[in-house]
Amino acid sequence: MRLEETLLFAGLAVILRLFVVGRVRLWGLLAVSTLALYWFQPLNLVRYLDFWLPTFTLFLISVSWFLITPPNRRNEKINLFTALFLVVTMVLIAATRYIGVQGLITASRPPPILPVVLAITVVGGGYFILCRQKRLPTWSSSIAIFFLLVLFVVIKYPLLADYIGNWLRLASGQTAKAGTHIDIRWLGFSYIAFRLIHTLRDHQNGRMAEVNFREYIIYVIFFPSLAAGPIERVERFLKGLRNPENSVPTDFAIGGKRIAVGLFKKFVIADSLSLFALNSTNVTQVKSVEWSWVMVYAYALLIYFDFSGYTDIAIGLGRLMGINLPENFNKPYVKSNLTQFWNNWHITLTQWFRAYFFNPLTRKLSRSAAFSSPVSIILITQVATMILIGLWHGISVSFVIWGLWHGLGLFLNNRWSEWTRPYMKNLESQPWFFNLAGLAGIFLTFNYVALGWVWFVLPDPDVAFGFLMHLLGIG
């Protein structure tokens, strides 16, 4: 989100809060979030893809909502009106093709209206056919989750993305020679997919809150958190959506402050650090070990101020509309061990993995006779979880190593804590020791995390390994 876009949508948020009230408020949030879905979608070199990707996002949301909603609730008036609203919105956005203004809502000209209408007709026909089924198979949600994960892999894995990009180019009458994996840039899909999987899994477990179609769409594509999170839980989001908790002056004061802080973090601090932070270009240009460390520390600060800045902006925009989005970063670099770091870094992402992967895997292994040792279970679950978090950012060897780096670090931290716990109890009467140990822990944790960012930022593992050796004065 650029600076001018942030200010534009902050203005829209204020208008929605002040002048669009009652039942109309949710329609306003739906309209702005839907338009933002198309507006923020980056330009794709595959023809019309910057229209079809947001449209397919709405299709995935519709299918997920259909699967989690009882049959007797699907055809309620509010849900049918919401579906009609989406159809009209898609057609109107496609109609901007004929205005003659490039990039009015989508980054490039939308497709002709005829294929859009045909696609809507096919989807609508499928909906009415499914509605005649009194009960869907129990495995329907599992198929939907599997499909979302396959899409995730396709988008995140460069070779598959190249193949799909080339196929889409040929299908749209373009040459495939210039195709690359960046042809498929799908705005916010990493976050959208995880919100959808969250609701599908909670539905399977009987924990899903009742939500109508309009509320569900707003939840998944709520424009402040669309592109960079946080990953809100649906039941928590609905509380603020249905009944804003705070007064308008309070929300405006807090929201405005968070937006200002976020803008300063992102556009002043992070953008300044990017001038000399470690990247794949300057990694081979600096020979000094001292300056190499400066570049590593600069990147560690850059990624924090960039991510947390976006989160501040998202939380601030949400507060302007009366919705309290969850915190995502809580001073992670001043935590005294790696476990505390990950409890305070990208909080909603780690909570998602803890709820839907780490805890279920731990329970399954604990019940298995093949894993009688708690230590082995801790090692497997922590390493597997962190590797998946790495792959969430991108499917590559470097992200696997980054995940392994943190998984092993968490395991060693766990073992160290267990081993030193009896000794720490004997030193409870020595506060100076705890203060000193805390400072040492902060220093070690920050440097361990900072060195781990080398694997994260450098896509070539050989280059990353060579740079780490250079930092240590080896080679």
Secondary structure, DSSP 8 states (H G I E B T S, - for coil): --HHHHHHHHHHHHHHHHH--THHHHHHHHHHHHHHHHHSS---SSTTHHHHHHHHHHHHHHHHHHHHS-HHHHTSHHHHHHHHHHHHHHHHHHHGGGTT-TTSSSSS----HHHHHHHHHHHHHHHHHHHT-SS--TTHHHHHHHHHHHHHHHHHSHHHHHHHHHHHHHHTT--STT--GGG---TTHHHHHHHHHHHHHHHHTT------HHHHHHHHH-GGGTTT-----HHHHHHHHHS--S-HHHHHHHHHHHHHHHHHIIIIIIHHHTTTS--TTGGGT---HHHHHHHHHHHHHHHHHHHHHHHHHHHHHHHHTT-------S-GGG-SSHHHHHTTSSHHHHHHHIIIIIHHHHHHHHT-TT---HHHHHHHHHHHHHHHHHHHH-SSHHHHHHHHHHHHHHHHHHHHHHHHHHHHHHTTT-HHHHHHHHHHHHHHHHHHHHHHHHHHH-S-HHHHHHHHHHHTT--
